[in-house]
Amino acid sequence: MFVSPSHASHRKHRSSHGRRQQLALLGVGLSLINAAAFARPRGFGAVPLKDTKEATVIDVSPGRVAGAVGSMLKAQKRPGVDVVIAGGSLAGLWLAMLLSAGVAIGKVARVRLYKGKASKKFSEDTLEVATLEGMLWSQIPDHFRKVLTSIGFAEQWPKMEESEEEFPRNVAVFRLKDALEKYLEEADCVELISEDYSLAEHGSLLREDDRPQCIAFADRASLKACEEIFEDLFARPIPREAGGFLVAPERTLAVSVSVDEAPPLGTTMVLNWAQRRYFLNWAGEQEGVLQIRLTPDEGQLVAELMQTSEPLKKLQQRDEESSEALAGLWDDIRDACRIFDLPEGSVCGLALFAADVADRPSYTRFPGVEAEEEPLVAFLLGGAARQGSASFGPGFGASGDLEAATSAAKALLSDRAQAVARVDLDAVASHEVAMKGLCARERQVGLGLGQCIDSGLRNDGPQAEDTVLGRLEATLKQLRKHPQRWPPCVQDTLPSWEELQQQLLSRSVSARCWRAMAASGPWPDPAKEEAEKTVAEAEAAAYDFGGATEQGLQAAKSLEDQADLGSAESMFQLGVMYVTANGVDKDMSKAFHWIQKAADLEHLEAQNCVGTMLRNGLGVEIRKEEAAQWFEKAGARGHAEAQFNLGEMFWDAELPQDLEAAVLLFQKAAQADLDAAQFKLGLALRRGLGIEMDVPQGMQYIEKAAQHGLAEAECFLGSCFFSGDGVQRDLVKAASFFRRAAEQGDVTAQYSLGVMHELGEGVPRSDTQAQHWFRTAAAQGSLEAQARVRSPGLLPPPSA
């Protein structure tokens, strides 16, 4: 919704924990006695976090500390933490604005913002859009919300699931940055310093009576200063020559557009959601940015173009010096304008965005606890932490910088940090997890989208237009089916299918454009959510062995007689019969009754299984805490599955989140050779979550899981070797791991292997093999694969 001050209203805080309910009982055998391993659940979502832990607080108020920290801060006279922000980036300005509200309530003593001499200037010619979700909006002081409303914003993104908030707001970054600077200039509680933060300035501050307890480094220039001041405090990303993160960058071309009046948002969002080649994001009634996801060759071409003067003018000129590739790129932009009904003359600027997925072991450090001259806590934010994004929207690009700064502000303004100079370690640890999660979002799961588009462009598929039109029709139906998820300005301007189809077919869009859209696949949407529910139902049905038989009923009667005599094993086996409908009719209530009775008699497998049933609501209402107690009982007796299950509950915040406890449980289960635990431990080590970051060791655990045949690990390794993520890039190994996972039915690996055969990378180029794997993945519901199948039918042929 395009809004003015009169249209703005305050929103309620959005709950950040979505809930998913899936049913998964793994590994049930075909016989009664081979039923022990069915209890490992997969894919369960988070439940609301219960904040029950006592805060871990470093108290640095006068007279209450001793030793080096006390002497460092004994001169502190005002209540609250003294904060220095190095770098006038969007993240630095946003953090200063949020902390300014903390001064009035005594949680922040002083805020000094070193804007720098060469801070990045955003302009209308290189438009970037930041998306303010409800969790950001709820942290903004009321008086700055009015400022945001005055500069205008657009609402076009869907509302988050189970959110009480209204819709996310798109804001032009150059307008937001200007508004922040003006706001801070008038704020008495923030000191703006038009200098770069430096080693000399740092030393000068430490000689003052009011020494800072926190420094946030918020842009690339300040990161250089940080390295001069603290040397190796923040370890550099793993270098290329050491086999670190070498992920081939995904690139997006951002085309700024300026119009007299924006096209109907309903039509725009149908077009956006049905494919991933193009996305039109609005920041107001007249300004927006058209994002085009590039193939690797296109990305290299645009990178070279952006090094020239006046790249847009060079792209638009069609003289003798213009290369065929540049002419083709301009034709693609013109096609995109036709799709969204934008005048060609509305294009006013270009920008190139690429994800820098190089990782760091930490984004928060506590330097100099033993030295008087250094601050207590240091943060990396903005360009100092993450240097770009090929994706747009909540959590990506400028939106991610705002989310990171908000997380840091919440850590410093924690309610548990009293109105004295204290730093809440629990809050800071939560911020560290949030930062690692933000950086993890930049990674492309499976093959990069650019490669998938490139693969589709190499084949002149006659069905590309029909594929996109069919997906557009399905997307339009889904938007109408879920009106509560979209802003009124989207719902009120949705076209009829006949109108949309006629509009598109009359705009002379090229065949290449149709192929690129078909190959890019759709965005996640309600249709995909429903497909996932269907998959979950199919998984549940896989454990239905047909129901009652004469032989099965006799076996059940025999087991019940033995159970009545106190046999825990018979109780357990009888419960499993009812879970799997193996010789009896499926009855989850009876199953839970008998399995719980066995668990009460200390039956080890039953304890794990009753925990699974309580966790997932199988035959009983969901009771997470009770489930955890059963997992803990079985885990204490060495049951690896139970240890893993409890670890997942801690990891996924089904209990109060505790990543360190989760990792300890994963380690125990991994030592027992449980492949799923080895995989999860490997991921934790790669990301440094709950344990010190160690990429090589993390890869070793993931490789162990793959050696055991875990398809998820095999597919993950295929992705790593394809992009060079944590290992040296090796396309042959990538294809090998994708094939192993694909042959086990992993749909992502099947689709990825099809793309590799179509590209001829790591495997012989083979349209036959590509179509085979696309068909196989399509038969499992992969929307991307269904878009690539060119001949009638979706089922794969009987042989490869």
N, C-alpha and C positions, 0 to 999 in steps of 0.2 A: 504494500500500500504506500503510495506517495503521500507524505504527510506534511502539514504545516503546523505551527505552534498550536493552533486551535484544535487540531485533530489528535494531539498527543494525549496519552493517558498513562498512568502508572501501572506497572504490571506486577503480578505476584511472582515470588521466587519459584524458579523451575526446579523440580526434583531432578537431580542429576543421575539417578540410578534407575535405568529402565529394567523391566522384568521380562524374561522369556521363559516359557514353559515348554520343554521338550521331553520326550520319553525315550530313554536309551538304556537297555540292559544288554551288556556286551558279553559275548562268549558263551552263551548257553549251549550245552551239548545236546545231541540228539537223544541221548539216553538219560535215564534218571540219575545215574551215578556220576555223570559228567556235567554237573550243573554248578560247580563251585565258582567259576570265574565270571558270572553274569553281572557282577555288581559294580563295574566301573562306569560311571555316567560320563557322558561327553556333551559339551556344548551348552552347559547351563549358565544362565546370565546372573547378573548381580541382584542382590536384594538390598534394601536400604541399609546403609552403614550405621551401625550403632556405636556411638562414640562413648565407650565405657572405660577406656584406659585412662589412667592418671597421666597428667601431663608431665613431660620431662622438660624442665625449665632450667636454663642457666640464669641465675640471679646475679646481675651485675650492678645492683643498686649500692649506694655508698654504705659502708659499715656492715655489709652482709656477705662479703666475699673476702677471701684471703689469697695470698700468693700472687703470682704474676698477673692474673686477670684482675684481682682487686686493685693492685697498684696501677695497672693500666688505666682503670676507669674511676679512680678515687676522686678525680676532679669534677666528675659529672655532677651538675647542680640541678638541672631541670629534669622533671620526670619524663620518661619515654626514651626511645632509642634515637640516636643521632644518625641520620642516613645521608650518605653521599651517593648521587647518581651520576655516573660518568657516561656521557653520550646523550645528545639531544635527539635521539631517534624516536620513532613513534612509541616504542616500548618504554623508553626513558621518560618521555613526556607523560604517558599514561600512568606510569608508576608514581610520578611526582603528584599528579592530580589526585590519585587515590590516597596517597599518604598525607596530602594536605588536610584531609578530613580527620586524620588521626591526631593532628596537633591540638585541635580544640578539646579533645577528650583525654589528653595526657598520655596517649600511647606512643606518640612521636614527638621528640623534643625539637628536632630541627631537620629541615630538608634542604640540601644544597644540590642544585642541578648544574653540572658543567655541560653546557650545550655544545661546545666545540666550535671551532672557527669554520669548519667545512661540513656542517651537518647536511644531510641529504635534503634536497628541496623537491617536493612533489608538485607537479603542475597538472593542468588540465590536459596537456598534450600527452602525458604518460599516465593515464588514469589507472589507479589501483583502488580496489574496493575492499573495505574491511566489513566483516559481518559480526554484529553484536548479538550474541545469543542471550537468552534469559539469564544464564548464570553470570554473564558479564554485566548485563543491565542492572541486575539486583545489587551489584557492588558499587554502582556509581552514586555519588552524593546527589541528593535531589537538585541542588542548585546547578550541577553540571548537566543533569538530564535536560534541563531547560535550554542549556547552550546547544546540546546535541539536536534538540528539536528545532531550534532556530536555524541550523545550517541545513536541515532537511535530510530525509533518508527514504529508502524504499523498502517495502516488505514484499518479498516474493518467495522466500524459502519456506518449506513446510515446517509446521510446528513439530517439536520433538515429541516422541511417543510419551504418553501419560503426563504431559506437561500442562501445568496450570498457567504458564506464561502465554502471552500472545506471541506474535511471530518475530523471528530474528530480523534485525534491521541492517540494511546495507548502507554504508556511509562512504563517501569519497574520501580517500586517505588524505589528499592535499587539503581538503576542507577541515577534516578532523584535526590534522596537525596544526593548521593555522588557529583553529579554535582553542586547542590546548595551550599553544604559546601565548595567545592573548589572555586566556584565563589565568595562567600562571604568572604573567606579568603583573596582574592586578591582585594576586594573592599575597597577603602580607607574610604568610607562614612558609613561603618557598623562596629561596634565594637563587636567582638565575645568574649564572656566570658564563660569559661569552668567551670561554677559554677551553682548550683541551685539558683533560685531566692527565697529569704527568707524574713522573717519579719525584720531581722537585716539589710539585704541589702537594703530593702525598706526604712527603717529609715535613712540609710546612704545617699541614693539618695536625700531624701527630705531635708537633711541639706546642700546639694550642692547649688551653685548659679544657675546652669542649671538643674532645676527640670523638671521631665517628666510631660507632660500633658496627656499622653495616656499610658496605660499598657494593653497589650494583653496577656492573659493567654492561652497557646496553647497546653498543654498536661495535663495528670492526675496529675503528680507531682506538676505542677505549680498551679493546682486547690487547692491542699492542702494548698499551700502557700497563695493563695488568701483568703481562709477561715480563715487562721490565721491573715491575715492583716486586712481584712474588716469584719470579723465575718459573719453576715448573709446578706451581700450585694447581693449576688446571692442566692436566696432562693433555698434550696435543693429540688430535685424532691419529689413529694408526696409519702410518705412511704407506703409500702405494708399494714401495719396494719391499715392505715387510708383509705384504699379502693382506693388507687391511681392507677397509671398505672401498671397493673400486666400482661401485654401482654406476653403470652407464647412466648419465643424467637424462631424466625425462624432461622434455622442454615444452613450454606452451607459449604461443605467440598471443599477446594481448593487444587487441586493436581497439583503441579508444574511439567512441562515436559520440557525436553531439547532434541532437535532433530537435525540431520544434516541438514535437510531441511523441512520446514513446508509443510503440505499437501496443496492442492489448496484451496485458500480462498473462492472461489465460492461455492465449495462443503461444506466447513465448515459452511458458513452462511446459506445455505439451511437447514442443520441439526440443527443449532442453533435456527433458527426462527420457526421451525415447532413444537417445544416442549420446555418445561421449566424445565425438569429434569436435563439436561446437557447443559453447555455453554462453548465453547472453545474460550478463549480470548488470542490473541497473542500480545506480546510486541516487537517483532522483528522477524527476519527470523528463529531463532533457539530456542527461549524461549517463553513459553506460560503457561497459567494456565487453567486447566480443572475444572470447577465449577460443583458440584453436589448438587442440593437442596435436603435436607434430610427430612425424616419423623421424627416425634417427637422421636420415639424409636431409630432411627439411630443417631439422634442428640445427645441423651444422651450417646449412646455407643461411639461416636467419642469424646465427651467431656471427658469421662473417659480415653479413649485411649491417648489423648493429654497430660494427666497428667503423663504419663509414659516416661521413657527415650527411645529415638530412636523409636518413634511411627511407622514410615514407616517400619522399619526392623521388628518390632513386627507384623505388619499387614501382611507382605509378608511371614513370617515364617508359615509353616503348620506342626507344631509338635503336640504332644499329648496335650500340654497345650493350644493350640489355641481353642478358643470357636467357636461354630457353627456360632454365630452372626458375629464374626470377619472374619471368613472365607467367609461368605456371603457378607460382605462389600468389601473384596478384589475382590471377583468375580464381584461385581457391577463395581468396578474401571476397571477391565479387560474388561468388556462389553463396558464401555464407550470408552476405548482405541480402541476396535475393530470398534465401530461406526465411530470414526473419523480417523481411519487408523493410529493410533499411535503405535509404538512398545511398548510392555510391559516394556521393559528396559528403556524407556524414562522417566518413573516416577522417580522423584528425590527429592520430598519433599511434606509435607502435612501441611496444616494450617486450622484452624476452624474459621469461621466468624459467628457472631451472632448479630442481631440488638438489641441495647439497646434503647428502645423507651421511657424510663423514660423522662419526660419533665420538663422544667423549666419555670417559669413565664417570665424570661427575659434572654437575652444573651448579653445585653449591659446595663451598669449602669453609672450614673454620681455621684460618691461618693465625699463626702467632699467638696461640694460647700461652706459650711460654715466653713470649717477647712483648715488652711493653709498647713498642712503637707501631704495632699492627692492629687492624680492626678484628672484631670477633667473628663476623660472618661476611662472606663475599658471594655474590650471585653473578651468573652469566645470563643475560637476557638479550632479546632481539638479535641483531647481527652478530653479537659476540657468541651466541649459542647456536643459532641456526641461520644459514645464509641464503635461504631462498626456498621456493616451493613451486612445483609445476601444477599444483592443484589450487583450487579456490573454494572459498566457503568456510564454514565454521572449522576452526582448528588448523587451517592452512594459511600460508603467506602472512599478510598483515593481521589477519584474524588470529593466527597462532601467536603473534607477538603480543597482541592485547591479552590473550588468554594467559600467556606466561607472566606478564607483568601483573595481572590480577592475582594470579596464584602467589607471587612473591609478596604482594601487598597483604593478602590474607594471612600469610605466615607472620608478617611483622605486626599485624593488627589483631592477632589471635586474642580471643576473649580470655584465654588462660594466661596470656602475658599481661600481668597486672599493670596498673598505671605507674610503673617505675621502669627503669632500664633493664628489661629482661628480654631474653631471646628464647622462644619456645622451640625446643629441639624437635618435638613431635610435629609441630606445624611446618617447620623447615623441612623435615623428612618427607612430609606429604607433598610439599612443593617440589622436591627433587623427583619424586615419582611422577608428578604431573609433567615436569620438563622432559623426562625420558619418554613418557607417553606421547607428548607432542612431537618429539623428534622421530619416534617410531612411525608416526602416521605418514611420514614422507616416503617410506619404503613401498615399493610396488610389489604386491603379492603375485607370484608367478611371473610370466613374461611381462615386460613393460607394455603399456597401452600403445605406445608408439610403434613397437614391433608388430603388434596385432593389426594395427591400421595398415602398416606397410605390407603385411602379408595379404590383406584383403585387396589392396590396390594392385597387386601383381597379377591378379586373375580377373578377367573380364566376365564377372558373374552376371548372367542375364537376369537373375532374380533379385538383385540388390534393391532395386526400386520397390518391388513388391514386398520385400522383407521390411524395409523401413516404413512403408505405408501401413503394413500390418501391425508393426510395433507402435506406430503413432495412434492407430485406432484403439489398441489395447490400453495404451497409456491414457488416452482421453477417457476411456471407460473407468479406469482406476481413479482418476482425479474426481470424476463425478461420484464414484462410489464412496470416497472418503472425504467429504467436504469439510469435516471438522479439522483436517490437517493443513488446510491451505487458507491464506488470507482472503478476505472477501473480494479484494480487487482481482484475485486470480479466478475464484469461482464465478464471479459476476461477468467475466469476459471470456469464459470458455466457449469456443466455437462449436457448432455441430460438426459431426464427422464429414458430412457432405461439403460444408463450407471450407473446412480445413483441407480436404483432399483437392477441391477445385482450386483453392489458392495456391497450393504447392505445385500442382501440375501445370499451372499457368505461368510459372515464374522461370521457365527455361533453365532449370538446374542441370548441370552436366552429369554425364554418367559417372565420371570420376568421383564427384561429390556424393552421389548415391552409394557408391562402393565404399567410400571412406566411412560414411555414417553406418552402413550395415556392418562393416568389420569392427567398428568401435564398441558395439554392444550397448545395451541400455544401462542407465543408472539404477542403483538399488531403489526400489519403490514398493508400494503395497503389493503389487503383483508378485514381486520376488519374495516378500514376506509370506504371502499365501503359499507360494511354491515350497518354501522351507517347511511350513507346517505340514504340507502334503508329504514331503520327504520324511518328516518325523513320524507321521502316521504309517508310512510304508515300513520304516524301521521297526515300529512296534508290531506290525503285522508279520514281520519276518520271524517272530518268535511265537507264532501261532501254528502249532503242528497239527491242526485239523480238528481238535475237539475230541469228544467222547468216543471211545471204542470199547467193545466188550472186554478185550484184554486189558486196556488201560483202566477201566473201572474196577476190574478185579485186582490189579496192582495197587490202585489207590486204597481199596478196602483193606488189603493186606498191610499196607503202610500205616493206615489209620489204626488198625488193631495194635500194631507194634508201638505206635505213638502213644496210644492210651496206656501202654505199659511203661511209658517213660523214656522211650528211645528218642534221643535228640536227633540222631541221624535220620530216622524215619520221618520225624516232624519236618525236617529241612527238605528232604526229598519230596514229601507230599506237597509242601508249599511251592516248590519249583514246578511240580506238575501243573498246579493251578495257574502259575505265572505264564507258562508256555503252552497251555492247552494241549499238553502231551498225553493223550489218552483220556483226558477229562475236559469238560467245558471250562474255558478261561474264567477265572473268578479271582480277581485281585484281592478282594476282602478276605476270602478264605486263605489265599496265599500268604497275606500278611499275618493272619492269625497263627498259622502253623510255623512260619519262619520266625516270628517273634518268640513263640514258645521255645523253639530250639535255641534261639539266642539267649533267652533267660537261663537256659541250662548250659551256658558257656560254649555252645557250638561256634567254632571260630568263623566258618564261612557264613553261617546264619547271622552273626553279628555284623559282618560287613554288608550282607544283603539287606538286613532290616534297616541299616543306616541309609542305604541307597533308596529304599522305598519311602522312608520318611523324608529324605531330601527332595524327592521328585514327586511326592504325592501319589504313589502307586498303591491303591487299595486303602489309603489313609490320607488324611489331610496333611499338607506340608508342614513339617516341624523341623526347622533347620538345626536349632540348638540340640534337640534330642538326637537327630541324625549324627551330629558331630560327636556326641558322647559315645554312640555305638562305634563309630569309626575309631575314636581314641582307644576304646577298649580293645578292639581287634588289632589296632596298630601297635599297642603296647605289647601284644603277644607276638609281634613280628609279621603280621599280615600286610604284605606290600601294597595290595590293592587298597586296603583301608587307609594306610598311610598316605597314599597318593590322593585318595578321595578327600581326606581331611585337608591335605595341602591345597587342593583345588579350591576348597571352600574358603580358606584363608586368602588365597590368591585372588579369587574372583569377588571378594567382599560379600559372600553369602553369610559370613560371620564378620565381626569387626576386622577389617583388613589388616593382615600382618604378613608382609612379604618375607620377612626373615624366618618366621615360623614355617611358612609354606615351603621355603627353600630347604630348610632342615628336613622336613618330611619328604620332599622330593629326593633329597640325597639318600635317605634311608631306603626308600623304595627303589631308587636307581641301583644301589648296592646289591639289591636282591634281583637285579637284572630285569626289572619291569620296564618295558620299552617306552611306555607313555611317560613315566617319570624321568627317564633319561632324556627324552625330548624336551619336556618342560624345564628340566634343570639346565639343559643346553641353552634354551632361550633366555633363561634368567641370567646365566653367565654372559651371554652375548650382550645383553642390555644393561647389566650391572644392577639388576633389580633384586633386592633382598640379599645380595652377595656382591663382593668386589668384582668388578668387571674383568673378565678374562675370556677374550674372544677365541683364542686357539683351544682352550679347554672346553668352552661351550660347543665348538664345532665337533670336538671329539665325542662328546656325549650325544649330539645329534646323529653323528655317524654310527655310534653304537646302536641307537634306536633303529636306524635304517638297516643296519646289518641284521637286526632281528626281524626285519620285514615290515616295520611300521610304515604304512603308506604315507601318512602325514609327514613323517620325517624324510622319506624318500622324495616326496614332492618339494618339500622345503629345500633340500639339498640341490635339487634340480634348479630351483630358482636362484639359489646362491651361486652355483657354478655358471649359470647363464649370465648373470649380471656382475659377478665378481664381488659378491657381498660377503666379506669375511674370509674369502678364499681367492686364489688366483683364478681368473676367468678361464673356463674350459668348456666349450660348447659340446664336445663329445661326451664328457662326463654328465653335463646337464641333461642331454638327451637320454643317456643311460638311466639316470635316476628317474626322470619323468616316465620312461617306459616301464620301469619296475613298479612305480606307483600306479600308472595307468592300467597295467594288467591286473592290479588288485581292485580296480574300480574307482580310483580317485578321479573325480570329474575334472578338477583343475589340471591335473597332470595330463589327462586325455586331451583336453583342449590345447594345452601348451605344446604337447607333442605334435598335434596337428599343425599348429602354427609353424613349428620348426621345420616340419616336412615341406610346408608351403614355401618357406623362405629358403630352404636348403642350407640351414645353419646347424652344424653338428651332426646332421644326418643327410643322406642323399635327398635331393629335391624330388618329391614325388607327390603329384596331385592325388593319385589313388590312395596312398597312405594318409595324406592329409584329410581327405574326405572320409576315410574309414574312421579316423579318430574323432573327427567332428561329429560323425553320425553316432558314434558310441557315447560321446559326451552329451549330445543332443537328446539321446534316448533316456538319459538320466535327468533331463530337465534344464540343462545349461542353456540359458537364453543366448549367450554369445555364440555357442556352437550351433544352435538352431539357425542363427542368422547366416552361418557359413555353409550350410548344407545346400547344394545346388540342384540336386535331382529329387524327384518325389520320394516321400517317405523319410522317416527319421531313424528307423531301426538300422543297426549296423549289419553288414553282410555276415554270413555264418563263419567266415574265416578272415584273417588279416591279409 
